[in-house]
Amino acid sequence: MEKRKIVTLPGDGIGVIVLEQAIRVLDAAGFNAEYVYGDIGWEFWRKEGNPLPERTLELLKKHRIALFGAITSKPNEEAKAELDPSLQGKGLVYSSPIVGLRQHFNLDICVRPCKSYKGNPLNFIRRGRGNTIEEPQVDAVIFRQNTECLYSGVEWTNPPENVYQALMSHPKFKENFGAVPVADLSVSTRIFTRKATQRILTAAFEYAKNNGYKSVTVCEKPNVIRETSGLMWKMAKDMQKNQYPGIKLVNTNIDAQMMWLTKNPEEYGVIVAGNMFGDIVSDGFAGLIGGLGFACSAQFSEEGIAVFEPTHGSAPKYAGFKVPIVNPVAMIESACMMLDYLGEKKICNSIRKAIADVILEGKVRTYDMMKMQGKPEVVENGAASTIQMADAIIAKLR
């Protein structure tokens, strides 16, 4: 079989470390691939003034599938201060390269599964009747619209006259903010479109139908954010009635949903939301299964480009440790999502079983699983290093 070509985008900090270990696991499991390195991240911002070079976009356009590690982002003034002196004062503005990837390729569908592993000491527990301790099985899959909402980047500080006058044409803006000096205003827009909303809702319903989930929960705020959240909820009701009558449709407000996370998380399966609320609720569910060390994700475009990444950041404070200590499971699980996408079910299932076996056995645990602070000495105190965790998974594969 011809080798698949996968673009690897290590990025910054621990992204480099966890991606290396994921590829080791893929190799050990028998995945036949050639990995094509792509430049992305803070180093290229500092040296070139662009954290997402055009050559990297061309690589992904050509090969269409990428494994992504993590990137570092800093506030605008700090980012400018770290530019190479030759690039200072040229009006360059830093923007997140992962957001840039999403928008450039319209990676509008983001899928974030949150499923608890038996034996994980970080799993959520609660008190039950009679002062018993319960550990509910969490199996939620969050579908996050990935390119619109507050992440679209349509925002202003001291908005230009045409924007200000457009805002003033709305009676609520005029009543509540009309007396505020324009120089004191900052405005971010929350944009939903019918096409993108339909795509994320369809993806959620289809996933529920094809994977045995009985319900789809829309997690927004239509009682207050009536136009955008209201659009998603109305479209979801119409789709459920006309196309998916066998799937129960549930409406939760984002604030109430975050409270209910710790009351009945086992009752939720497929959840769909806009960009901001999808980001929030997926991190909330990730906390129930052990935190960001276990949180994987995938992003898809209508044109068949796919990027797979853990949801954690670059954690630069850990990147300089002589022995890497971070948990690689989220990155390895993201690679499994790639295998699923490619139809490599056998390899995918073998890796997931190996991860589950290591966690259930409990002999090899990274510092987060041992509830230690992330310091270099955790390995000396019994925690597994990043490499040792990958080694244990590979050993189970064999």
C-alpha positions as a Markdown table, in Angstrom:
| # | Residue | x | y | z |
|---|---|---|---|---|
| 1 | Met | 0.0 | 0.0 | 0.0 |
| 2 | Glu | 1.3 | 3.5 | -0.9 |
| 3 | Lys | 2.2 | 5.5 | 2.1 |
| 4 | Arg | -0.2 | 8.2 | 3.1 |
| 5 | Lys | 1.3 | 11.7 | 3.4 |
| 6 | Ile | 0.5 | 13.5 | 6.6 |
| 7 | Val | 1.5 | 17.1 | 7.2 |
| 8 | Thr | 3.0 | 17.5 | 10.7 |
| 9 | Leu | 2.7 | 20.9 | 12.4 |
| 10 | Pro | 4.5 | 20.7 | 15.7 |
| 11 | Gly | 4.2 | 24.4 | 16.5 |
| 12 | Asp | 5.5 | 25.5 | 19.8 |
| 13 | Gly | 6.3 | 24.3 | 23.3 |
| 14 | Ile | 5.0 | 20.9 | 24.2 |
| 15 | Gly | 3.4 | 20.6 | 20.8 |
| 16 | Val | 6.7 | 19.4 | 19.5 |
| 17 | Ile | 7.1 | 16.8 | 22.3 |
| 18 | Val | 3.6 | 15.3 | 22.1 |
| 19 | Leu | 3.5 | 15.1 | 18.4 |
| 20 | Glu | 6.8 | 13.2 | 18.3 |
| 21 | Gln | 5.3 | 10.6 | 20.7 |
| 22 | Ala | 2.1 | 10.3 | 18.8 |
| 23 | Ile | 4.0 | 9.5 | 15.6 |
| 24 | Arg | 6.0 | 6.8 | 17.6 |
| 25 | Val | 2.7 | 5.2 | 18.6 |
| 26 | Leu | 1.3 | 5.4 | 15.0 |
| 27 | Asp | 4.5 | 3.7 | 13.7 |
| 28 | Ala | 4.3 | 1.0 | 16.3 |
| 29 | Ala | 0.7 | 0.3 | 15.5 |
| 30 | Gly | 1.6 | -0.2 | 11.8 |
| 31 | Phe | 0.2 | 3.0 | 10.3 |
| 32 | Asn | 2.0 | 3.4 | 7.0 |
| 33 | Ala | 2.7 | 7.1 | 6.5 |
| 34 | Glu | 5.2 | 9.7 | 5.4 |
| 35 | Tyr | 5.2 | 12.8 | 7.5 |
| 36 | Val | 5.8 | 16.1 | 5.8 |
| 37 | Tyr | 7.0 | 18.8 | 8.2 |
| 38 | Gly | 5.3 | 22.2 | 8.1 |
| 39 | Asp | 6.5 | 25.6 | 9.6 |
| 40 | Ile | 4.1 | 27.2 | 12.0 |
| 41 | Gly | 4.2 | 29.1 | 15.3 |
| 42 | Trp | 6.0 | 31.6 | 17.3 |
| 43 | Glu | 9.5 | 31.1 | 15.8 |
| 44 | Phe | 8.2 | 32.0 | 12.4 |
| 45 | Trp | 6.4 | 35.1 | 13.8 |
| 46 | Arg | 9.6 | 36.3 | 15.3 |
| 47 | Lys | 11.9 | 35.6 | 12.3 |
| 48 | Glu | 9.5 | 36.3 | 9.4 |
| 49 | Gly | 6.6 | 38.3 | 10.9 |
| 50 | Asn | 4.2 | 35.5 | 9.9 |
| 51 | Pro | 3.4 | 32.5 | 12.2 |
| 52 | Leu | 1.6 | 30.8 | 9.3 |
| 53 | Pro | 3.8 | 31.0 | 6.2 |
| 54 | Glu | 2.3 | 30.6 | 2.8 |
| 55 | Arg | 4.5 | 27.5 | 2.2 |
| 56 | Thr | 2.7 | 25.7 | 5.0 |
| 57 | Leu | -0.7 | 26.6 | 3.6 |
| 58 | Glu | 0.4 | 25.1 | 0.3 |
| 59 | Leu | 1.6 | 21.9 | 2.0 |
| 60 | Leu | -1.8 | 21.4 | 3.6 |
| 61 | Lys | -3.6 | 22.3 | 0.4 |
| 62 | Lys | -1.6 | 19.6 | -1.4 |
| 63 | His | -1.7 | 16.8 | 1.2 |
| 64 | Arg | -5.1 | 17.7 | 2.9 |
| 65 | Ile | -4.5 | 16.1 | 6.3 |
| 66 | Ala | -2.5 | 17.4 | 9.2 |
| 67 | Leu | -1.5 | 16.5 | 12.7 |
| 68 | Phe | -1.1 | 19.7 | 14.8 |
| 69 | Gly | 0.7 | 20.1 | 18.1 |
| 70 | Ala | 0.2 | 23.4 | 19.8 |
| 71 | Ile | 1.0 | 27.1 | 19.4 |
| 72 | Thr | 2.0 | 30.0 | 21.6 |
| 73 | Ser | 0.0 | 33.2 | 21.4 |
| 74 | Lys | 0.7 | 36.5 | 23.2 |
| 75 | Pro | -1.1 | 39.9 | 23.4 |
| 76 | Asn | -0.4 | 42.2 | 20.5 |
| 77 | Glu | 2.2 | 44.5 | 22.2 |
| 78 | Glu | 4.2 | 41.6 | 23.6 |
| 79 | Ala | 4.1 | 39.9 | 20.2 |
| 80 | Lys | 5.4 | 43.0 | 18.4 |
| 81 | Ala | 8.2 | 43.3 | 21.0 |
| 82 | Glu | 9.5 | 39.9 | 20.2 |
| 83 | Leu | 9.8 | 40.5 | 16.4 |
| 84 | Asp | 13.3 | 40.5 | 14.9 |
| 85 | Pro | 14.6 | 44.1 | 14.9 |
| 86 | Ser | 14.5 | 44.1 | 11.1 |
| 87 | Leu | 10.7 | 43.6 | 11.3 |
| 88 | Gln | 10.0 | 46.2 | 14.0 |
| 89 | Gly | 7.8 | 49.1 | 13.1 |
| 90 | Lys | 6.4 | 47.6 | 9.9 |
| 91 | Gly | 2.9 | 47.4 | 11.1 |
| 92 | Leu | 2.9 | 43.6 | 11.5 |
| 93 | Val | 0.1 | 42.3 | 13.7 |
| 94 | Tyr | 0.1 | 38.9 | 15.2 |
| 95 | Ser | -2.8 | 36.6 | 14.8 |
| 96 | Ser | -3.2 | 33.0 | 15.9 |
| 97 | Pro | -2.0 | 30.6 | 13.2 |
| 98 | Ile | -4.5 | 27.9 | 14.2 |
| 99 | Val | -7.4 | 30.4 | 13.8 |
| 100 | Gly | -5.7 | 31.4 | 10.5 |
| 101 | Leu | -5.8 | 27.8 | 9.4 |
| 102 | Arg | -9.4 | 27.4 | 10.3 |
| 103 | Gln | -10.4 | 30.5 | 8.4 |
| 104 | His | -8.1 | 30.0 | 5.3 |
| 105 | Phe | -9.4 | 26.5 | 4.7 |
| 106 | Asn | -12.9 | 27.0 | 6.2 |
| 107 | Leu | -12.4 | 24.3 | 8.8 |
| 108 | Asp | -15.8 | 25.0 | 10.0 |
| 109 | Ile | -16.7 | 21.7 | 11.8 |
| 110 | Cys | -14.8 | 21.0 | 15.0 |
| 111 | Val | -15.4 | 17.7 | 16.8 |
| 112 | Arg | -14.3 | 17.3 | 20.4 |
| 113 | Pro | -15.0 | 13.9 | 22.0 |
| 114 | Cys | -14.9 | 13.7 | 25.8 |
| 115 | Lys | -15.0 | 10.1 | 27.0 |
| 116 | Ser | -13.8 | 8.9 | 30.4 |
| 117 | Tyr | -11.3 | 6.0 | 30.7 |
| 118 | Lys | -11.9 | 3.4 | 33.4 |
| 119 | Gly | -9.3 | 3.6 | 36.1 |
| 120 | Asn | -8.3 | 7.3 | 35.5 |
| 121 | Pro | -7.8 | 8.8 | 38.9 |
| 122 | Leu | -8.8 | 12.2 | 37.5 |
| 123 | Asn | -12.3 | 11.1 | 36.4 |
| 124 | Phe | -15.2 | 13.1 | 37.9 |
| 125 | Ile | -16.9 | 11.6 | 41.0 |
| 126 | Arg | -19.9 | 12.7 | 43.0 |
| 127 | Arg | -21.8 | 11.8 | 46.1 |
| 128 | Gly | -24.9 | 9.6 | 45.6 |
| 129 | Arg | -27.7 | 8.4 | 47.9 |
| 130 | Gly | -26.7 | 7.1 | 51.2 |
| 131 | Asn | -23.4 | 9.0 | 51.1 |
| 132 | Thr | -22.1 | 6.7 | 48.3 |
| 133 | Ile | -19.5 | 7.7 | 45.8 |
| 134 | Glu | -20.5 | 7.6 | 42.1 |
| 135 | Glu | -18.3 | 7.8 | 39.1 |
| 136 | Pro | -20.6 | 8.4 | 36.1 |
| 137 | Gln | -19.4 | 7.3 | 32.6 |
| 138 | Val | -18.9 | 10.4 | 30.5 |
| 139 | Asp | -19.3 | 10.0 | 26.8 |
| 140 | Ala | -20.0 | 13.4 | 25.2 |
| 141 | Val | -19.1 | 14.6 | 21.7 |
| 142 | Ile | -19.1 | 18.3 | 21.2 |
| 143 | Phe | -19.7 | 19.8 | 17.8 |
| 144 | Arg | -18.3 | 23.3 | 17.7 |
| 145 | Gln | -18.9 | 25.7 | 14.8 |
| 146 | Asn | -15.3 | 26.7 | 14.2 |
| 147 | Thr | -15.1 | 29.8 | 12.0 |
| 148 | Glu | -17.8 | 32.2 | 13.0 |
| 149 | Cys | -19.3 | 33.8 | 16.2 |
| 150 | Leu | -16.9 | 35.9 | 18.3 |
| 151 | Tyr | -13.8 | 34.2 | 16.8 |
| 152 | Ser | -14.5 | 35.6 | 13.3 |
| 153 | Gly | -12.1 | 38.5 | 14.1 |
| 154 | Val | -14.6 | 41.2 | 13.0 |
| 155 | Glu | -14.0 | 43.7 | 15.8 |
| 156 | Trp | -12.8 | 47.3 | 16.4 |
| 157 | Thr | -11.5 | 49.5 | 19.1 |
| 158 | Asn | -12.4 | 53.1 | 18.4 |
| 159 | Pro | -14.6 | 52.0 | 15.4 |
| 160 | Pro | -14.4 | 54.0 | 12.2 |
| 161 | Glu | -17.2 | 56.4 | 11.4 |
| 162 | Asn | -19.1 | 54.1 | 9.0 |
| 163 | Val | -19.2 | 51.3 | 11.6 |
| 164 | Tyr | -20.1 | 53.7 | 14.4 |
| 165 | Gln | -23.0 | 55.1 | 12.4 |
| 166 | Ala | -24.2 | 51.6 | 11.6 |
| 167 | Leu | -24.2 | 50.7 | 15.3 |
| 168 | Met | -26.0 | 54.0 | 16.2 |
| 169 | Ser | -28.8 | 53.0 | 13.8 |
| 170 | His | -29.8 | 50.2 | 16.3 |
| 171 | Pro | -32.0 | 51.7 | 19.0 |
| 172 | Lys | -30.5 | 49.7 | 21.8 |
| 173 | Phe | -27.0 | 50.7 | 20.9 |
| 174 | Lys | -28.0 | 54.4 | 20.7 |
| 175 | Glu | -29.9 | 54.2 | 24.0 |
| 176 | Asn | -27.2 | 52.4 | 26.0 |
| 177 | Phe | -23.9 | 53.5 | 24.3 |
| 178 | Gly | -24.8 | 56.6 | 22.3 |
| 179 | Ala | -23.3 | 58.9 | 24.9 |
| 180 | Val | -20.0 | 57.0 | 25.1 |
| 181 | Pro | -17.1 | 58.7 | 23.2 |
| 182 | Val | -16.3 | 56.6 | 20.2 |
| 183 | Ala | -12.6 | 56.4 | 21.3 |
| 184 | Asp | -13.8 | 54.5 | 24.4 |
| 185 | Leu | -15.7 | 51.8 | 22.5 |
| 186 | Ser | -14.5 | 48.3 | 21.7 |
| 187 | Val | -16.8 | 46.2 | 19.6 |
| 188 | Ser | -16.6 | 42.5 | 18.8 |
| 189 | Thr | -19.3 | 41.0 | 16.5 |
| 190 | Arg | -21.0 | 37.6 | 16.9 |
| 191 | Ile | -21.8 | 36.4 | 13.4 |
| 192 | Phe | -23.8 | 33.2 | 12.5 |
| 193 | Thr | -24.6 | 32.3 | 8.9 |
| 194 | Arg | -27.3 | 29.9 | 7.8 |
| 195 | Lys | -24.9 | 27.8 | 5.7 |
| 196 | Ala | -22.3 | 27.3 | 8.5 |
| 197 | Thr | -25.0 | 26.7 | 11.1 |
| 198 | Gln | -26.7 | 24.1 | 8.9 |
| 199 | Arg | -23.4 | 22.3 | 8.3 |
| 200 | Ile | -22.6 | 22.0 | 12.0 |
| 201 | Leu | -26.1 | 20.9 | 12.9 |
| 202 | Thr | -26.1 | 18.3 | 10.2 |
| 203 | Ala | -22.7 | 17.0 | 11.3 |
| 204 | Ala | -24.1 | 16.6 | 14.9 |
| 205 | Phe | -27.3 | 14.9 | 13.9 |
| 206 | Glu | -25.6 | 12.6 | 11.4 |
| 207 | Tyr | -23.0 | 11.6 | 14.1 |
| 208 | Ala | -25.7 | 10.9 | 16.6 |
| 209 | Lys | -27.6 | 8.8 | 14.0 |
| 210 | Asn | -24.6 | 6.8 | 12.9 |
| 211 | Asn | -23.1 | 6.2 | 16.4 |
| 212 | Gly | -26.1 | 5.3 | 18.4 |
| 213 | Tyr | -26.6 | 8.5 | 20.4 |
| 214 | Lys | -30.3 | 9.1 | 21.2 |
| 215 | Ser | -30.2 | 12.9 | 21.5 |
| 216 | Val | -28.6 | 16.1 | 20.2 |
| 217 | Thr | -28.3 | 19.0 | 22.7 |
| 218 | Val | -28.1 | 22.6 | 21.3 |
| 219 | Cys | -26.0 | 24.5 | 23.9 |
| 220 | Glu | -26.5 | 28.3 | 23.3 |
| 221 | Lys | -28.4 | 31.2 | 24.8 |
| 222 | Pro | -31.5 | 31.9 | 22.6 |
| 223 | Asn | -33.5 | 33.5 | 25.4 |
| 224 | Val | -31.0 | 36.4 | 25.5 |
| 225 | Ile | -28.9 | 36.3 | 22.3 |
| 226 | Arg | -32.0 | 36.0 | 20.2 |
| 227 | Glu | -30.6 | 36.5 | 16.7 |
| 228 | Thr | -27.6 | 34.3 | 16.6 |
| 229 | Ser | -28.4 | 31.6 | 19.3 |
| 230 | Gly | -32.0 | 31.9 | 18.2 |
| 231 | Leu | -31.0 | 31.1 | 14.6 |
| 232 | Met | -29.2 | 27.9 | 15.6 |
| 233 | Trp | -32.1 | 26.7 | 17.8 |
| 234 | Lys | -34.8 | 27.4 | 15.2 |
| 235 | Met | -32.8 | 25.6 | 12.5 |
| 236 | Ala | -32.2 | 22.7 | 14.8 |
| 237 | Lys | -35.9 | 22.3 | 15.5 |
| 238 | Asp | -36.8 | 22.4 | 11.8 |
| 239 | Met | -34.1 | 19.8 | 11.0 |
| 240 | Gln | -35.1 | 17.5 | 13.8 |
| 241 | Lys | -38.7 | 17.6 | 12.8 |
| 242 | Asn | -38.2 | 17.1 | 9.1 |
| 243 | Gln | -35.0 | 15.0 | 8.9 |
| 244 | Tyr | -34.2 | 13.4 | 12.2 |
| 245 | Pro | -37.5 | 12.7 | 14.0 |
| 246 | Gly | -36.0 | 9.7 | 15.8 |
| 247 | Ile | -33.4 | 11.8 | 17.6 |
| 248 | Lys | -34.4 | 13.7 | 20.6 |
| 249 | Leu | -33.6 | 17.4 | 20.5 |
| 250 | Val | -32.6 | 19.2 | 23.8 |
| 251 | Asn | -32.1 | 22.9 | 24.4 |
| 252 | Thr | -29.8 | 24.1 | 27.2 |
| 253 | Asn | -28.4 | 27.5 | 28.0 |
| 254 | Ile | -24.6 | 27.6 | 28.2 |
| 255 | Asp | -24.7 | 29.0 | 31.8 |
| 256 | Ala | -27.1 | 26.3 | 33.0 |
| 257 | Gln | -25.2 | 23.6 | 31.1 |
| 258 | Met | -22.0 | 24.4 | 32.9 |
| 259 | Met | -23.8 | 23.9 | 36.2 |
| 260 | Trp | -25.4 | 20.7 | 35.1 |
| 261 | Leu | -22.0 | 19.3 | 34.1 |
| 262 | Thr | -21.4 | 18.1 | 37.6 |
| 263 | Lys | -25.0 | 16.9 | 38.3 |
| 264 | Asn | -25.7 | 14.6 | 35.4 |
| 265 | Pro | -22.9 | 14.5 | 32.8 |
| 266 | Glu | -23.8 | 10.9 | 31.8 |
| 267 | Glu | -27.1 | 12.1 | 30.3 |
| 268 | Tyr | -25.4 | 14.1 | 27.5 |
| 269 | Gly | -24.2 | 12.6 | 24.3 |
| 270 | Val | -23.9 | 14.8 | 21.2 |
| 271 | Ile | -23.8 | 18.5 | 21.9 |
| 272 | Val | -23.7 | 21.3 | 19.3 |
| 273 | Ala | -22.9 | 25.0 | 19.8 |
| 274 | Gly | -21.4 | 28.0 | 18.2 |
| 275 | Asn | -17.7 | 28.8 | 18.4 |
| 276 | Met | -17.4 | 30.5 | 21.8 |
| 277 | Phe | -19.9 | 28.4 | 23.7 |
| 278 | Gly | -18.6 | 25.2 | 22.0 |
| 279 | Asp | -15.1 | 26.1 | 23.2 |
| 280 | Ile | -16.4 | 26.6 | 26.7 |
| 281 | Val | -18.6 | 23.5 | 27.1 |
| 282 | Ser | -15.9 | 21.2 | 25.5 |
| 283 | Asp | -13.3 | 22.3 | 28.0 |
| 284 | Gly | -15.9 | 21.8 | 30.8 |
| 285 | Phe | -16.5 | 18.2 | 29.7 |
| 286 | Ala | -12.8 | 17.7 | 29.3 |
| 287 | Gly | -12.4 | 18.5 | 33.0 |
| 288 | Leu | -14.7 | 15.6 | 33.8 |
| 289 | Ile | -12.5 | 13.1 | 32.1 |
| 290 | Gly | -9.2 | 14.2 | 33.5 |
| 291 | Gly | -8.4 | 17.6 | 31.9 |
| 292 | Leu | -6.8 | 18.8 | 28.7 |
| 293 | Gly | -4.2 | 15.9 | 28.8 |
| 294 | Phe | -7.1 | 13.7 | 27.6 |
| 295 | Ala | -8.9 | 16.2 | 25.3 |
| 296 | Cys | -8.6 | 15.6 | 21.5 |
| 297 | Ser | -10.2 | 17.3 | 18.5 |
| 298 | Ala | -10.6 | 17.2 | 14.8 |
| 299 | Gln | -11.5 | 20.0 | 12.3 |
| 300 | Phe | -13.0 | 19.5 | 8.9 |
| 301 | Ser | -13.7 | 21.6 | 5.8 |
| 302 | Glu | -16.3 | 21.1 | 3.2 |
| 303 | Glu | -13.5 | 20.5 | 0.7 |
| 304 | Gly | -12.0 | 17.6 | 2.5 |
| 305 | Ile | -9.2 | 19.2 | 4.4 |
| 306 | Ala | -8.8 | 17.9 | 8.0 |
| 307 | Val | -6.6 | 18.9 | 10.9 |
| 308 | Phe | -6.3 | 16.9 | 14.1 |
| 309 | Glu | -5.0 | 18.4 | 17.3 |
| 310 | Pro | -5.2 | 18.2 | 21.1 |
| 311 | Thr | -7.1 | 21.1 | 22.7 |
| 312 | His | -4.4 | 22.0 | 25.1 |
| 313 | Gly | -2.0 | 24.9 | 24.6 |
| 314 | Ser | 1.8 | 25.0 | 24.1 |
| 315 | Ala | 2.6 | 25.2 | 27.9 |
| 316 | Pro | 6.0 | 26.8 | 27.2 |
| 317 | Lys | 7.0 | 26.5 | 30.9 |
| 318 | Tyr | 7.2 | 22.7 | 30.5 |
| 319 | Ala | 8.9 | 22.7 | 27.1 |
| 320 | Gly | 12.4 | 23.4 | 28.5 |
| 321 | Phe | 12.4 | 20.5 | 31.0 |
| 322 | Lys | 15.3 | 18.1 | 30.5 |
| 323 | Val | 12.8 | 15.2 | 30.8 |
| 324 | Pro | 9.4 | 16.0 | 29.3 |
| 325 | Ile | 6.6 | 15.4 | 31.7 |
| 326 | Val | 3.4 | 16.3 | 29.8 |
| 327 | Asn | 0.6 | 13.8 | 29.1 |
| 328 | Pro | 0.7 | 12.8 | 25.5 |
| 329 | Val | -2.7 | 11.0 | 25.5 |
| 330 | Ala | -4.7 | 13.9 | 24.0 |
| 331 | Met | -2.3 | 14.1 | 21.0 |
| 332 | Ile | -2.4 | 10.3 | 20.6 |
| 333 | Glu | -6.2 | 10.4 | 20.7 |
| 334 | Ser | -6.2 | 13.1 | 18.1 |
| 335 | Ala | -4.1 | 10.9 | 15.9 |
| 336 | Cys | -6.7 | 8.2 | 16.5 |
| 337 | Met | -9.4 | 10.6 | 15.2 |
| 338 | Met | -7.3 | 10.9 | 12.1 |
| 339 | Leu | -7.2 | 7.1 | 11.7 |
| 340 | Asp | -11.0 | 7.0 | 12.1 |
| 341 | Tyr | -11.3 | 9.6 | 9.4 |
| 342 | Leu | -9.0 | 7.6 | 7.1 |
| 343 | Gly | -10.9 | 4.4 | 7.6 |
| 344 | Glu | -8.0 | 2.8 | 9.5 |
| 345 | Lys | -10.4 | 1.3 | 12.1 |
| 346 | Lys | -8.3 | -1.7 | 13.1 |
| 347 | Ile | -5.2 | 0.4 | 13.9 |
| 348 | Cys | -7.3 | 3.0 | 15.6 |
| 349 | Asn | -9.1 | 0.5 | 17.8 |
| 350 | Ser | -5.8 | -1.1 | 18.8 |
| 351 | Ile | -4.3 | 2.2 | 19.9 |
| 352 | Arg | -7.4 | 3.2 | 21.9 |
| 353 | Lys | -7.4 | -0.2 | 23.6 |
| 354 | Ala | -3.7 | 0.1 | 24.4 |
| 355 | Ile | -4.4 | 3.5 | 26.0 |
| 356 | Ala | -7.3 | 2.2 | 28.0 |
| 357 | Asp | -5.3 | -0.8 | 29.2 |
| 358 | Val | -2.4 | 1.4 | 30.4 |
| 359 | Ile | -4.8 | 3.7 | 32.3 |
| 360 | Leu | -6.8 | 0.8 | 33.8 |
| 361 | Glu | -3.7 | -1.0 | 34.9 |
| 362 | Gly | -2.5 | 2.2 | 36.7 |
| 363 | Lys | 1.2 | 1.4 | 36.8 |
| 364 | Val | 2.2 | 4.2 | 34.4 |
| 365 | Arg | 0.8 | 7.6 | 35.2 |
| 366 | Thr | 1.9 | 11.1 | 34.2 |
| 367 | Tyr | 2.2 | 13.9 | 36.7 |
| 368 | Asp | -1.3 | 15.2 | 36.1 |
| 369 | Met | -2.8 | 11.7 | 36.7 |
| 370 | Met | -0.8 | 11.6 | 40.0 |
| 371 | Lys | -2.1 | 15.0 | 41.0 |
| 372 | Met | 1.3 | 16.5 | 41.2 |
| 373 | Gln | 2.4 | 20.0 | 40.3 |
| 374 | Gly | 4.1 | 20.3 | 37.0 |
| 375 | Lys | 7.8 | 20.5 | 38.1 |
| 376 | Pro | 10.9 | 18.8 | 36.7 |
| 377 | Glu | 11.3 | 16.5 | 39.8 |
| 378 | Val | 7.9 | 14.7 | 39.3 |
| 379 | Val | 9.6 | 11.9 | 37.3 |
| 380 | Glu | 12.0 | 11.3 | 40.2 |
| 381 | Asn | 8.9 | 11.2 | 42.5 |
| 382 | Gly | 7.3 | 8.4 | 40.5 |
| 383 | Ala | 5.4 | 10.1 | 37.7 |
| 384 | Ala | 5.9 | 8.8 | 34.1 |
| 385 | Ser | 7.6 | 11.1 | 31.6 |
| 386 | Thr | 5.9 | 11.9 | 28.3 |
| 387 | Ile | 8.2 | 9.3 | 26.6 |
| 388 | Gln | 7.5 | 6.6 | 29.3 |
| 389 | Met | 3.7 | 7.0 | 28.8 |
| 390 | Ala | 4.2 | 6.6 | 25.0 |
| 391 | Asp | 6.4 | 3.6 | 25.7 |
| 392 | Ala | 3.8 | 2.0 | 27.9 |
| 393 | Ile | 1.1 | 2.4 | 25.2 |
| 394 | Ile | 3.5 | 0.9 | 22.6 |
| 395 | Ala | 4.2 | -2.0 | 24.9 |
| 396 | Lys | 0.5 | -2.8 | 25.1 |
| 397 | Leu | 0.3 | -2.7 | 21.3 |
| 398 | Arg | 2.9 | -5.4 | 21.1 |
